[in-house]
Amino acid sequence: MASISEKNIATETETVQQEEKEEDRVTVEEKKITEEKAPESEEETKEGEDAEKEPQTIKKLQFYLDGPKDSGTFLGETSVGLKREDIKNIYGENYLNSGFEYNIDLSDISLSSGIHPLFVYAVTDKDESDYIIEELKTEGGPGDSNVKINVDNPLNLSIVKPGEILIEGWALNPNATENSGIDEMHIYLDGPMDKGIYLGDGNYGSIGRTDVADAFGPQFRDTGFRAEWDASQYKKNEKHYIYIYTHNIGGQWEKKIIEVYL
């Protein structure tokens, strides 16, 4: 009898433990239900959308040369507030004081001949910013030569998908008689030499271009270049600049700038 009673007690104990486990399981499930987020009302959703669309005021403009904020040369800033009746007539009364004026002093900056991108940032009262890019063209300064730099891919002003982007083309000095006339190449992203992101030397001199040799002469066969830019880490709808520098043998550096959009 003793053994039967112990068996009954053991059975009852297992039954109680099983019931406790079932209660625990129910409690956990009830907790999950309790923690579920209640759906937002239409009013709350509308308030959130209105907050996102809250207008901002442009408080100042900033100017950078040859690259964006991270790599360009800072040229100064100016406030916004000059009266513009013409802008008000187009966009409304709120835009009357949307004008600005700023004189950029380039006397202390040594600029090579060619095109230099000017990044103009509009900074709002919430410290958010966007920018446009204008071009400064300089002539007659350092950097004049007959060096030709051609970019086959990506084309200037082209739209490319974020990812591994191949940069390729050819470069030469048509006045050279024994070789391409180029002894160095460096490729940078979003800024000039030593300021932008270095993408490589383009493997210049190791890539044959029979089409270029046919056009300019047999000494220009090994004038191709190729580099890769991993654009997968960048945001879509961004504008970027590719700077391609070549060094003329016994001469100076020349550059070509390509503008692309992701």
C-alpha positions as CSV (number, residue, x, y, z in Angstrom):
1,M,0.0,0.0,0.0
2,A,2.8,2.3,0.8
3,S,4.2,2.0,-2.7
4,I,0.7,2.7,-4.2
5,S,0.3,5.8,-2.1
6,E,3.7,7.1,-3.1
7,K,2.8,6.4,-6.7
8,N,-0.5,8.4,-6.3
9,I,1.4,11.2,-4.6
10,A,3.9,11.3,-7.4
11,T,1.1,11.3,-10.0
12,E,-0.7,14.2,-8.2
13,T,2.6,16.1,-8.0
14,E,3.2,15.8,-11.7
15,T,-0.4,16.9,-12.4
16,V,0.0,20.0,-10.2
17,Q,3.3,20.8,-11.9
18,Q,1.8,20.4,-15.3
19,E,-1.1,22.7,-14.4
20,E,1.4,25.3,-13.1
21,K,3.3,25.2,-16.4
22,E,0.0,25.7,-18.3
23,E,-0.7,28.7,-16.1
24,D,2.7,30.1,-16.8
25,R,2.2,29.6,-20.5
26,V,-1.1,31.4,-20.4
27,T,0.5,34.3,-18.4
28,V,3.2,34.7,-21.0
29,E,0.7,34.7,-23.8
30,E,-1.5,37.3,-22.0
31,K,1.6,39.5,-21.5
32,K,2.4,39.5,-25.2
33,I,-1.1,40.5,-26.0
34,T,-0.9,43.3,-23.4
35,E,2.3,44.7,-24.9
36,E,1.0,45.0,-28.4
37,K,1.0,48.6,-29.6
38,A,-2.5,50.0,-30.1
39,P,-3.2,51.3,-33.6
40,E,-2.8,55.0,-34.0
41,S,-5.9,57.1,-34.6
42,E,-6.4,59.1,-37.8
43,E,-5.8,62.3,-35.8
44,E,-2.5,61.1,-34.4
45,T,-1.4,60.0,-37.9
46,K,-2.3,63.4,-39.4
47,E,-0.5,65.2,-36.6
48,G,2.6,63.2,-37.3
49,E,2.4,64.0,-41.0
50,D,1.9,67.7,-40.3
51,A,5.0,67.7,-38.0
52,E,7.1,66.1,-40.8
53,K,5.9,68.8,-43.2
54,E,6.6,71.7,-40.9
55,P,8.2,74.5,-43.0
56,Q,11.7,75.5,-42.4
57,T,13.4,78.9,-43.0
58,I,16.7,79.3,-44.8
59,K,19.0,81.3,-42.5
60,K,22.3,81.3,-44.3
61,L,24.3,80.1,-47.3
62,Q,27.7,78.5,-47.3
63,F,30.2,78.2,-50.2
64,Y,32.7,75.5,-50.9
65,L,35.1,75.2,-53.9
66,D,36.2,72.0,-55.6
67,G,34.2,69.7,-53.4
68,P,31.4,69.4,-50.8
69,K,31.6,70.2,-47.1
70,D,33.8,67.3,-46.2
71,S,36.5,67.9,-48.8
72,G,36.0,71.3,-50.5
73,T,37.7,74.6,-49.7
74,F,35.4,76.8,-47.4
75,L,35.0,80.2,-49.0
76,G,32.7,81.7,-46.4
77,E,29.0,82.2,-45.7
78,T,26.3,84.8,-45.8
79,S,22.8,85.4,-44.3
80,V,19.6,85.4,-46.3
81,G,17.2,88.4,-45.9
82,L,17.5,90.9,-48.8
83,K,14.2,92.0,-50.3
84,R,13.3,90.4,-53.7
85,E,10.0,91.7,-55.1
86,D,10.4,89.5,-58.2
87,I,10.6,86.4,-56.1
88,K,7.6,87.5,-54.0
89,N,5.5,88.0,-57.1
90,I,6.3,84.4,-58.2
91,Y,6.2,82.5,-54.9
92,G,4.2,84.7,-52.6
93,E,4.5,87.2,-49.7
94,N,6.4,84.8,-47.5
95,Y,9.4,84.9,-49.9
96,L,9.9,88.6,-50.0
97,N,13.1,88.5,-47.9
98,S,14.7,85.6,-49.7
99,G,17.6,87.4,-51.4
100,F,21.3,87.3,-50.6
101,E,24.6,88.8,-51.8
102,Y,28.2,87.6,-51.2
103,N,31.5,88.5,-52.8
104,I,33.8,85.5,-53.0
105,D,37.5,86.4,-52.7
106,L,39.7,84.0,-54.7
107,S,42.9,86.1,-54.5
108,D,44.6,83.8,-52.0
109,I,43.6,80.6,-53.8
110,S,45.7,79.2,-56.6
111,L,43.4,77.8,-59.2
112,S,44.4,75.8,-62.2
113,S,42.9,76.5,-65.6
114,G,39.6,74.8,-66.2
115,I,36.2,74.2,-64.5
116,H,35.9,74.3,-60.7
117,P,32.6,73.2,-59.1
118,L,31.2,75.7,-56.5
119,F,29.0,74.0,-53.9
120,V,26.4,76.4,-52.5
121,Y,24.7,75.1,-49.3
122,A,21.4,76.5,-48.0
123,V,21.2,75.9,-44.2
124,T,17.8,76.1,-42.5
125,D,16.9,77.2,-39.0
126,K,16.8,73.5,-38.0
127,D,20.4,73.0,-39.2
128,E,19.3,70.9,-42.2
129,S,20.9,71.7,-45.6
130,D,20.8,71.0,-49.3
131,Y,23.0,72.3,-52.0
132,I,23.3,73.2,-55.7
133,I,26.5,73.2,-57.8
134,E,27.6,76.0,-60.0
135,E,30.7,76.1,-62.2
136,L,33.6,78.5,-62.1
137,K,35.7,78.7,-65.2
138,T,39.2,79.9,-65.1
139,E,41.5,80.5,-68.1
140,G,45.1,81.4,-68.6
141,G,46.4,80.1,-65.3
142,P,48.5,77.1,-64.4
143,G,47.4,73.8,-66.0
144,D,47.1,74.8,-69.6
145,S,48.3,72.0,-71.9
146,N,47.2,69.7,-74.8
147,V,46.7,66.6,-72.6
148,K,43.5,64.7,-73.5
149,I,41.5,62.8,-70.9
150,N,38.6,60.9,-72.1
151,V,36.1,59.0,-69.8
152,D,34.1,56.2,-71.5
153,N,32.3,55.2,-68.3
154,P,30.5,56.7,-66.5
155,L,29.6,59.5,-68.9
156,N,29.4,63.0,-67.6
157,L,25.9,63.9,-66.2
158,S,24.9,60.3,-66.3
159,I,22.6,58.4,-63.8
160,V,24.2,55.3,-62.3
161,K,22.9,52.7,-59.9
162,P,24.6,52.4,-56.5
163,G,27.0,49.5,-56.4
164,E,30.3,48.7,-58.0
165,I,30.8,51.4,-60.6
166,L,33.6,51.0,-63.2
167,I,35.5,54.1,-64.1
168,E,37.4,53.7,-67.4
169,G,38.7,55.7,-70.3
170,W,42.0,56.8,-71.8
171,A,44.5,59.7,-71.5
172,L,47.4,61.0,-73.5
173,N,49.5,63.9,-74.6
174,P,49.3,64.1,-78.4
175,N,52.6,66.0,-78.5
176,A,54.5,62.9,-77.2
177,T,56.5,61.0,-79.8
178,E,57.8,57.9,-78.0
179,N,55.1,57.1,-75.4
180,S,51.8,58.4,-74.1
181,G,53.4,61.5,-72.5
182,I,51.7,60.6,-69.2
183,D,53.6,59.0,-66.3
184,E,51.1,59.2,-63.4
185,M,47.3,59.1,-62.8
186,H,45.2,59.5,-59.7
187,I,41.5,59.3,-59.3
188,Y,39.5,60.9,-56.5
189,L,35.9,61.1,-55.5
190,D,34.0,64.3,-54.3
191,G,37.1,66.4,-54.0
192,P,40.4,67.5,-55.6
193,M,43.7,65.8,-55.0
194,D,44.6,65.1,-51.4
195,K,41.1,66.2,-50.3
196,G,38.8,63.8,-52.0
197,I,38.4,60.1,-51.5
198,Y,41.3,58.3,-53.3
199,L,40.0,55.6,-55.7
200,G,43.3,54.5,-57.2
201,D,45.8,55.1,-60.0
202,G,43.6,53.7,-62.7
203,N,46.2,51.0,-63.6
204,Y,47.4,53.5,-66.2
205,G,49.9,52.2,-68.7
206,S,48.8,48.6,-68.3
207,I,45.6,48.7,-70.3
208,G,45.8,48.6,-74.1
209,R,43.6,50.7,-76.4
210,T,44.0,49.8,-80.0
211,D,41.3,52.2,-81.0
212,V,43.2,55.1,-79.5
213,A,46.4,53.9,-81.2
214,D,44.6,53.8,-84.5
215,A,43.4,57.4,-84.0
216,F,46.6,59.0,-82.6
217,G,49.5,56.7,-83.4
218,P,51.0,53.4,-82.3
219,Q,52.9,54.9,-79.3
220,F,49.5,55.6,-77.7
221,R,48.3,52.0,-77.4
222,D,48.8,51.6,-73.6
223,T,46.8,54.7,-72.7
224,G,43.7,53.1,-71.0
225,F,42.8,53.3,-67.4
226,R,40.3,51.6,-65.2
227,A,39.3,52.0,-61.5
228,E,36.4,50.8,-59.3
229,W,34.2,52.9,-57.1
230,D,32.0,51.1,-54.5
231,A,28.9,53.3,-54.5
232,S,26.8,50.9,-52.5
233,Q,27.4,52.8,-49.3
234,Y,26.0,56.1,-50.7
235,K,22.4,57.3,-50.7
236,K,20.3,57.3,-53.8
237,N,19.5,60.6,-55.5
238,E,22.9,62.0,-54.6
239,K,25.3,63.9,-56.9
240,H,29.0,63.0,-57.0
241,Y,32.1,64.2,-58.7
242,I,34.9,62.1,-60.1
243,Y,38.3,63.8,-60.4
244,I,40.8,62.3,-62.8
245,Y,44.3,63.6,-62.5
246,T,47.1,62.9,-65.0
247,H,50.7,64.0,-64.8
248,N,52.4,65.2,-68.0
249,I,56.0,63.8,-68.3
250,G,58.3,66.6,-67.3
251,G,55.3,68.9,-66.9
252,Q,52.4,69.4,-64.6
253,W,49.1,67.8,-63.3
254,E,46.0,68.1,-65.4
255,K,42.5,67.0,-64.4
256,K,39.0,66.2,-65.7
257,I,35.9,66.3,-63.6
258,I,32.9,64.0,-64.2
259,E,29.5,64.6,-62.6
260,V,27.3,61.6,-61.9
261,Y,24.0,61.0,-60.1
262,L,23.0,57.9,-58.1
